Amino acid sequence: MKVTFIEHSGFMVEMEQNVLLFDYYQGEIPSFDGSKTLYVFASHSHADHYDPAIWKLKEQYRDIHYILSDDIKDNEGAVVMKAHEKKEVAGIEIETLRSNDMGVAFLVKVEGKTIYHAGDLNWWHWNGEPEEDNEYYKKTFQNEMKYLEGKKIDLAFMLLDPRQEDKYCWGMNYFLEHTDSKVVFPMHCFEHYKINHHYLNCEDGRRWKDIVRDITGAGQVFEI
């Protein structure tokens, strides 16, 4: 698999026969062999996860499928998914989890691989906010993670958000502790890429250094 970090939570995964584009909202979309099937995913309607520009890809690629969360209203011609649904789309299997912010997270089975994109499903904890709000985020996140326990995940995209201050890695670590994930990419860092390096080189995340990749900037390419 060739994985390109576009920006923020946007990634492209190029495989032998298929290409998956997740949560594009800005940046340069890599070109690829047009004979491959393109699947375009958008986990929810927040402006940093969805841009209507993705519809222009239809002009460039003929074999294209859109898979959108049901809160995105501009969805004509797309496969629309709500939380806890399973669908087969042009030969790949897609399952959704419920985000505790908005929309869904995606679990995709394609070419013998399982790929997870969290969208905005995370252990959100905001210092100074009401305890009942933080407890809600904790419980809803942990409940959704139960759907992933016991599953082997070949590739995952999970949040590491510096706005959460000292709680920035709670979601990432819980995800890693409760799933069997081979390769994980941090995302949603709002261009504060140093947080990834910090995480992997301190007590917070040093134990996951062989699994979590260190993203340093937009357009970075990884061969998996």
QUICORDA-V161464 format. One record per pair of residues at least 24 apart in sequence whose ideal C-beta (glycine too) atoms are under 7 Angstrom apart, sorted by sequence separation. I is the first residue (numbers start at 1). GAP is how many residues later the second one is. D is the distance in Angstrom with one decimal. If there is no record, write none. Layout:
# QUICORDA-V161464
I:GAP:D / I:GAP:D
This chain:
# QUICORDA-V161464
25:24:6.0 / 40:24:6.7 / 65:24:5.5 / 97:24:5.9 / 100:24:6.9 / 193:24:6.0 / 25:25:6.2 / 26:25:6.6 / 38:25:6.6 / 44:25:4.7 / 65:25:5.3 / 156:25:4.9 / 4:26:4.9 / 23:26:4.4 / 25:26:4.3 / 37:26:4.6 / 38:26:4.5 / 39:26:5.1 / 40:26:4.9 / 41:26:5.0 / 42:26:4.9 / 43:26:5.6 / 45:26:5.0 / 153:26:5.6 / 158:26:5.6 / 160:26:3.8 / 186:26:6.3 / 24:27:6.2 / 34:27:5.8 / 42:27:6.4 / 44:27:5.6 / 45:27:4.7 / 67:27:6.1 / 153:27:6.5 / 161:27:4.9 / 162:27:5.9 / 168:27:6.6 / 184:27:5.5 / 39:28:6.3 / 151:28:6.6 / 152:28:4.8 / 153:28:4.4 / 154:28:5.3 / 155:28:5.2 / 156:28:4.6 / 157:28:5.0 / 158:28:6.6 / 159:28:6.1 / 160:28:6.8 / 161:28:6.5 / 162:28:6.9 / 183:28:6.4 / 184:28:4.9 / 185:28:5.2 / 145:29:6.5 / 149:29:5.5 / 151:29:6.8 / 153:29:6.9 / 154:29:6.9 / 158:29:7.0 / 159:29:4.3 / 160:29:5.8 / 182:29:6.9 / 186:29:6.1 / 24:30:5.6 / 42:30:5.9 / 141:30:6.4 / 145:30:6.6 / 148:30:6.9 / 149:30:6.9 / 157:30:5.2 / 162:30:4.7 / 169:30:5.8 / 181:30:6.4 / 183:30:6.7 / 185:30:6.5 / 71:31:6.0 / 148:31:4.9 / 71:32:5.4 / 142:32:6.9 / 176:32:5.5 / 145:33:5.2 / 162:33:4.5 / 69:34:3.7 / 69:35:4.8 / 160:35:6.0 / 169:35:4.8 / 176:35:6.8 / 160:36:6.4 / 169:36:6.0 / 100:37:5.6 / 114:37:6.7 / 116:37:5.1 / 122:37:4.4 / 114:38:6.4 / 126:38:6.9 / 127:38:5.5 / 114:39:5.2 / 115:39:6.6 / 118:39:6.2 / 125:39:6.1 / 160:39:6.1 / 8:40:5.6 / 9:40:5.9 / 100:40:3.9 / 114:40:5.3 / 115:40:4.7 / 116:40:4.3 / 117:40:4.7 / 118:40:5.1 / 127:40:7.0 / 100:41:5.6 / 113:41:4.3 / 116:41:6.9 / 118:41:5.8 / 183:41:5.6 / 113:42:6.6 / 125:42:4.1 / 125:45:6.0 / 98:46:5.9 / 97:47:4.7 / 123:47:4.5 / 123:48:3.6 / 122:49:4.1 / 97:50:5.7 / 123:51:5.7 / 37:53:6.3 / 39:53:6.7 / 44:55:6.4 / 43:56:6.9 / 46:56:6.2 / 45:57:6.9 / 44:58:4.2 / 45:58:7.0 / 44:59:2.5 / 43:60:4.8 / 44:60:7.0 / 43:61:5.7 / 43:62:6.4 / 43:63:6.5 / 41:65:5.6 / 155:69:6.4 / 49:70:6.7 / 18:74:7.0 / 43:74:6.6 / 46:74:6.9 / 44:75:5.9 / 41:76:6.6 / 43:76:2.9 / 44:76:6.3 / 43:77:6.8 / 20:88:6.7 / 20:90:6.9 / 18:92:5.6 / 18:93:6.2 / 17:94:6.3 / 23:94:6.8 / 15:95:6.7 / 16:95:6.3 / 20:95:6.7 / 22:95:4.6 / 15:96:5.1 / 23:96:6.8 / 13:102:6.4 / 22:135:6.6 / 13:142:6.8 / 11:146:5.7 / 9:148:6.9 / 1:154:6.5 / 11:174:6.7 / 9:178:4.4 / 8:179:6.7 / 9:179:5.2 / 5:180:6.8 / 8:180:6.4 / 3:182:6.8 / 27:191:5.5 / 28:191:6.4 / 5:210:5.3 / 7:211:4.8 / 6:212:6.6 / 5:213:6.7 / 5:215:4.8 / 4:217:5.1 / 2:219:6.6 / 3:219:4.5 / 2:221:5.9 / 3:221:5.8 / 1:223:4.3
